[in-house]
Amino acid sequence: MKKLSTLTLGLLFAAGSAFAQSNDATVDQTGDDNDAIVEQTNAGNNSATVSQSGDENQADLIQRNYGAPGSAGHEADINQEGDRNEADVLSQGGVGVNTIDLDQLGMDNYARIDQFWGSNDAEVLQDGSENDALISHRGTFDSEALIKQVGSDNEAFIRDAGQGTGPNTGTSSKIEQYGDDNYASIDQYGDGNSASSWVAGSDNEVLQTQSSANNGQRVEITGDNNTYTVDQEVGTGNRLYVNSRGTGPGGNTSDAYDSDFTATQSGSSNLISGSMGGTNNSLTITQLGDNNSVSGGLGMWDAAGFTIEGSNNVGVIDQLSNGNSAVMNIAGSGNTATITQN
């Protein structure tokens, strides 16, 4: 059954269309097996809202705006409630600030947002299980991406890549996951970017990679059996803070058990600080370059180097080159600590 309750013209469904400017679209669908395709192209102040309630719905939205006439900005708001929904959004154009707010409630949902050029803002909220979310920015600046997932078996990906030889700059990417068996991945290329993941639950994996200089990363984990890998490549002045002992946005109960943490920084004047709590944790930090440090302060939430709490922990810090410093504190029994400076 298909029910289309609202349609504001200014676009064409399914077949596609192109209108010059001042486009506006609103779609309501209630029922099963519904499809919605919205395409807004050429210059114009485009705005599209798609709301679906039911089972096995799919929404596809394309917005393009490359400048005058009509000047700035796309805006899209997609809300899906039900089971096995899918949403794909493509936003292209270097004018204005493109904003996409995509909410999904239910099971087996899939959300993908691709934004090319300009200053963009994308947010995905998924409430359910077995959800997948991807936000991709290419050739953008001062953009923001946020993925929130509540449930189990979720996967979240944020990709901030440059266009040609030009990197993204000033981009903020955040992933928040509450539940079980989640996977979070953030990949940024460019200067002055920030990445953060907050994971509360068990059996989570976090992977964050940044390339270039003056970037910041933060990882907060509260739960069990977590694995997290952080890379900051080929840059100077990068900062990393890791907390997997239940403080920060989570509780204050030193939760993280059986966690693995691997961090690599290549370049100069980089900083790592943080802490791990629980038992049977493993820590490996590698810094390649001059004047790097594993220490606290400097806006890194005042962690005193890197601290491991509990028993049976292993800590390894390798610093290769000149002028480096490291502080590692271990509390408990049966721990092993190794700091190598060459």
SEZA-252648 format. One line per field, with one value per residue (C-alpha): x, y, z; residue in one letter. Coordinates in pm, 1 decimal, m for minus. Each point is the difference from the previous one (the first is absolute). Last residue first. Layout:
N
px = c(X, ...)
py = c(Y, ...)
pz = c(Z, ...)
res = c(a, ...)
REM end
This chain:
342
px = c(6584.6, m248.4, m153.3, m254.8, m111.3, m254.1, m123.9, m276.3, m47.2, m160.1, m188.7, 67.2, 201.7, 121.0, 166.7, 179.8, 180.9, 233.6, 149.9, 287.2, 139.8, m99.6, m211.2, m238.5, m134.2, m249.8, m112.8, m248.9, m127.2, m275.5, m44.1, m169.4, m199.5, 60.3, 215.0, 97.0, 143.3, 165.4, m161.7, m341.5, m74.4, m303.1, 235.6, 0.0, 375.7, 2.8, 126.3, 282.6, 98.1, 220.8, 139.6, 295.7, 135.5, m145.6, m167.3, m224.7, m120.4, m245.0, m104.7, m230.9, m158.4, m270.4, m46.7, m196.9, m198.5, 88.4, 187.2, 125.3, 86.9, 270.1, 162.1, 179.3, 166.6, 287.9, 137.2, m118.2, m139.1, m247.4, m112.9, m246.6, m103.0, m245.0, m134.5, m274.1, m62.3, m210.3, m116.1, m213.0, 187.7, m320.3, m43.1, m279.4, 6.7, 60.0, 353.5, 72.0, m61.6, 354.2, 64.9, 124.6, 217.1, 128.8, 191.3, 163.2, 167.4, 253.3, 188.7, m103.4, 65.4, m260.5, m216.5, m117.8, m238.1, m95.4, m262.2, m110.1, m262.7, m59.5, m221.4, m169.3, 49.0, 211.0, 84.4, 232.4, 116.4, 192.8, 150.7, 164.2, 270.7, 165.7, m50.8, m176.7, m253.6, m115.7, m251.0, m101.3, m228.5, m122.4, m267.6, m51.0, m197.3, m191.0, 55.0, 200.7, 86.7, 201.1, 167.0, 170.0, 125.2, 148.9, 253.6, 179.1, m101.0, m104.1, m244.4, m108.1, m245.1, m107.6, m239.2, m104.3, m270.0, m44.1, m228.1, m178.1, 45.4, 199.4, 104.3, 203.2, 136.9, 172.7, 104.2, 159.4, 229.1, 169.0, m64.1, 298.3, 79.3, 205.7, m306.5, m295.8, 73.0, m142.7, m212.1, m142.9, m231.3, m103.6, m237.8, m94.1, m272.6, m34.1, m205.9, m213.8, 34.1, 202.4, 97.0, 195.1, 121.7, 176.8, 103.9, 159.1, 244.7, 128.3, m102.7, 169.9, m157.7, m222.4, m139.5, m247.3, m75.7, m247.2, m86.4, m265.5, m21.5, m220.7, m218.7, 23.0, 199.3, 84.7, 190.6, 126.6, 161.6, 123.2, 184.6, 226.7, 74.7, 88.3, m156.2, m237.2, m79.8, m245.7, m75.6, m251.5, m93.8, m263.0, m28.1, m228.5, m206.1, 39.2, 193.4, 76.9, 178.3, 87.1, 178.8, 131.1, 188.3, 166.5, 6.3, 152.9, 248.6, m239.0, m97.2, m227.6, m73.4, m232.6, m76.7, m254.3, m96.5, m267.7, m2.4, m264.7, m202.0, 45.9, 186.8, 75.3, 179.1, 81.9, 183.0, 138.9, 190.2, 157.4, 83.2, m44.4, m324.7, 179.7, 276.3, 199.4, 79.8, m307.8, m75.7, m238.6, m67.2, m227.2, m78.3, m242.3, m78.3, m271.9, 4.3, m264.9, m201.0, 34.0, 180.3, 76.3, 181.4, 79.4, 171.1, 131.8, 169.0, 99.2, 89.6, 264.5, m19.7, m146.1, m266.4, m70.5, m236.9, m64.1, m239.6, m79.6, m257.1, m4.5, m250.4, m215.9, 15.4, 187.5, 33.9, 199.3, 85.6, 194.2, 111.5, 185.1, 78.3, 225.4, 61.1, m186.0, 131.4, m196.4, 10.0, m227.4, m61.6, m162.9, 4.1, 82.4, m154.9, m320.0, m88.1, m119.3, m173.8, m192.5, 159.3, m126.9, 142.2, m119.7)
py = c(674.3, 0.1, m324.9, m12.3, m344.5, m79.7, m343.0, m44.9, m296.1, 213.2, 330.4, 362.1, 89.1, 351.1, 93.9, 329.3, 62.4, 258.7, 55.5, 231.6, m216.2, m294.6, m313.4, m18.0, m343.9, m39.9, m346.4, m70.3, m345.2, m46.3, m310.8, 204.3, 322.9, 359.2, 115.9, 368.5, 193.6, 337.7, 185.6, 66.6, 373.6, m4.1, 25.9, 380.3, 24.6, m218.4, m354.1, m213.0, m246.6, 231.4, 70.5, 235.6, m167.3, m270.6, m341.6, m65.1, m353.6, m80.8, m356.9, m71.9, m329.8, m50.8, m320.9, 174.8, 320.5, 361.5, 172.4, 357.8, 293.8, 211.1, 27.8, 303.1, 88.4, 244.3, m171.6, m249.2, m351.5, m92.6, m357.9, m121.0, m355.5, m77.8, m342.3, m38.1, m304.5, 201.9, 363.3, 92.4, 236.9, 99.1, 369.1, m16.7, 119.0, 349.4, 9.3, m274.9, m368.9, m129.9, 4.4, 354.7, 89.8, 346.2, 70.4, 319.8, 95.2, 284.7, m126.6, m229.1, m314.3, m232.4, m0.9, m356.6, m139.2, m363.0, m111.6, m344.1, m37.8, m318.5, 168.0, 334.7, 376.9, 141.9, 364.5, 77.8, 354.0, 123.1, 334.6, 121.9, 261.8, m161.6, m255.9, m338.8, m120.0, m356.1, m127.9, m365.0, m101.2, m351.6, m97.8, m337.2, 156.7, 317.9, 377.3, 137.1, 366.3, 81.2, 331.3, 157.6, 356.5, 165.1, 282.5, m119.2, m256.4, m360.6, m158.7, m363.3, m92.5, m359.6, m136.3, m363.7, m105.2, m346.2, 119.0, 319.3, 376.9, 144.4, 360.7, 102.4, 349.5, 175.8, 366.8, 152.4, 303.2, m84.2, m259.8, m61.5, 148.0, m211.6, m136.7, 51.8, m83.0, m276.5, m9.1, m350.7, m88.0, m363.3, m151.3, m364.2, m124.8, m354.8, 115.8, 297.5, 378.1, 159.9, 364.2, 121.9, 359.8, 179.0, 363.8, 209.8, 287.8, m77.2, m244.9, m174.6, m333.1, m79.8, m351.0, m104.3, m371.2, m174.3, m368.5, m130.3, m354.7, 100.8, 293.7, 377.9, 166.3, 369.7, 139.9, 358.2, 191.0, 360.5, 127.8, 288.4, m17.4, m292.5, m347.2, m148.1, m372.1, m130.0, m370.2, m160.3, m367.2, m135.5, m363.0, 79.3, 299.8, 376.1, 195.6, 371.5, 198.5, 366.8, 146.7, 356.3, 159.4, 327.5, 243.7, m62.4, m268.3, m246.0, m364.0, m179.0, m372.6, m168.0, m373.1, m138.0, m360.3, m140.6, m357.9, 49.4, 300.8, 373.5, 206.7, 372.3, 186.7, 371.5, 168.6, 351.4, 135.4, 345.5, 319.3, 187.2, 26.2, 62.6, m50.3, m288.5, m368.8, m148.9, m370.9, m202.3, m372.8, m192.3, m371.9, m141.7, m367.9, m161.6, m364.3, 37.5, 297.4, 371.2, 222.5, 371.4, 185.1, 370.8, 188.5, 356.4, 161.5, 364.7, m14.3, m67.8, m321.3, m325.1, m133.1, m373.2, m179.9, m374.4, m159.6, m372.0, m178.3, m370.5, 30.5, 282.9, 370.5, 235.5, 375.1, 208.9, 370.4, 176.6, 359.3, 152.4, 371.2, m34.4, m134.5, m326.4, m337.5, m323.4, m370.1, m281.3, m140.4, 314.6, 345.1, 323.5, 338.4, m151.4, m46.5, m355.9, m124.2, m316.8, m260.4, m342.4, m320.4, m347.9)
pz = c(2022.0, 290.4, 124.1, 282.5, 120.5, 271.7, 112.6, 259.1, 235.2, 268.5, 14.1, m90.3, m310.0, m81.9, m328.8, m69.6, m328.8, m151.0, m345.5, m96.4, m277.3, m221.4, 58.9, 293.8, 91.3, 285.9, 116.9, 280.1, 101.2, 258.7, 219.8, 272.9, 33.8, m109.1, m291.7, m14.1, m293.6, 49.3, 286.3, m157.3, 16.4, m234.7, m298.4, m9.3, 27.7, 311.1, 6.0, m133.5, m267.3, m201.2, m345.2, m43.0, m314.9, m222.1, 11.1, 299.3, 75.9, 280.7, 85.2, 294.8, 105.7, 261.7, 202.4, 276.5, 46.8, m76.5, m277.8, m2.6, m219.3, m159.6, m342.0, m145.2, m330.9, m37.0, m312.1, m259.9, 8.9, 272.3, 61.0, 261.4, 87.8, 281.4, 92.4, 260.8, 219.5, 246.8, m23.9, 301.4, 225.6, 188.4, m76.3, m256.2, m358.2, m142.8, 144.9, 247.7, m61.8, m23.7, m370.6, m50.2, m296.4, m89.5, m318.4, m120.5, m327.2, m7.6, m303.3, m282.8, m199.2, 149.6, 308.3, 55.8, 263.7, 52.7, 248.1, 115.3, 271.7, 199.2, 260.9, 54.1, 24.6, m283.1, m68.3, m292.5, m77.1, m299.5, m96.2, m319.9, m28.6, m302.8, m279.3, m15.7, 254.6, 66.7, 255.4, 49.9, 286.5, 71.3, 252.4, 169.7, 286.0, 72.9, 6.5, m293.2, m38.2, m310.2, m82.3, m299.1, m45.2, m308.2, m11.6, m312.1, m262.8, m54.2, 242.9, 49.4, 276.4, 69.4, 262.1, 44.1, 246.7, 151.4, 281.9, 96.0, 16.5, m289.3, m52.8, m303.5, m56.3, m290.3, 2.0, m311.4, 4.8, m329.5, m270.6, m223.0, m344.1, m240.8, m177.9, 228.7, 360.8, 214.0, 312.7, 44.0, 288.9, 54.2, 253.8, 53.0, 233.6, 131.9, 298.8, 95.1, 15.0, m279.9, m27.7, m304.1, m21.2, m284.1, m5.9, m275.2, 26.8, m350.5, m272.1, m293.3, 85.1, 294.9, 53.2, 269.3, 34.7, 228.5, 43.5, 242.3, 130.3, 293.0, 93.3, 38.0, m277.9, 0.0, m297.9, m16.6, m284.9, m17.3, m303.5, m97.1, m371.9, m221.3, m24.2, 256.4, m1.6, 260.6, 45.0, 234.4, 37.3, 237.9, 106.6, 292.8, 104.9, 36.7, m264.1, 10.0, m273.9, 46.6, m300.4, m13.9, m288.7, 93.6, m290.2, m338.8, m101.4, m156.8, 29.1, 246.5, m40.8, 250.7, 24.5, 247.6, 64.1, 232.0, 120.2, 266.4, 108.2, 49.1, m258.3, 23.0, m278.5, 33.9, m286.5, m49.2, m295.5, m7.1, m155.0, m323.0, m197.2, m325.7, 92.9, 147.5, m48.9, 164.5, m20.1, 215.5, m38.4, 236.1, 4.9, 257.3, 50.8, 211.3, 102.2, 268.7, 117.1, 71.8, m248.1, 21.5, m277.9, 30.7, m283.3, m24.2, m296.7, m15.3, m366.4, m261.6, m199.1, 136.4, 232.1, m18.3, 235.2, m13.2, 249.6, 10.1, 219.0, 79.7, 284.4, 129.9, 75.4, m229.5, 45.3, m249.2, 12.2, m273.4, m56.4, m291.3, m5.4, m306.9, m348.9, m5.4, m116.9, 12.9, 79.4, m125.6, 346.7, 137.0, m160.2, 174.1, 84.4, 125.7, 363.8, 46.6, 311.4, 84.9, m226.1, 102.2, m139.9, 79.9)
res = c(n, q, t, i, t, a, t, n, g, s, g, a, i, n, m, v, a, s, n, g, n, s, l, q, d, i, v, g, v, n, n, s, g, e, i, t, f, g, a, a, d, w, m, g, l, g, g, s, v, s, n, n, d, g, l, q, t, i, t, l, s, n, n, t, g, g, m, s, g, s, i, l, n, s, s, g, s, q, t, a, t, f, d, s, d, y, a, d, s, t, n, g, g, p, g, t, g, r, s, n, v, y, l, r, n, g, t, g, v, e, q, d, v, t, y, t, n, n, d, g, t, i, e, v, r, q, g, n, n, a, s, s, q, t, q, l, v, e, n, d, s, g, a, v, w, s, s, a, s, n, g, d, g, y, q, d, i, s, a, y, n, d, d, g, y, q, e, i, k, s, s, t, g, t, n, p, g, t, g, q, g, a, d, r, i, f, a, e, n, d, s, g, v, q, k, i, l, a, e, s, d, f, t, g, r, h, s, i, l, a, d, n, e, s, g, d, q, l, v, e, a, d, n, s, g, w, f, q, d, i, r, a, y, n, d, m, g, l, q, d, l, d, i, t, n, v, g, v, g, g, q, s, l, v, d, a, e, n, r, d, g, e, q, n, i, d, a, e, h, g, a, s, g, p, a, g, y, n, r, q, i, l, d, a, q, n, e, d, g, s, q, s, v, t, a, s, n, n, g, a, n, t, q, e, v, i, a, d, n, d, d, g, t, q, d, v, t, a, d, n, s, q, a, f, a, s, g, a, a, f, l, l, g, l, t, l, t, s, l, k, k, m)
REM end
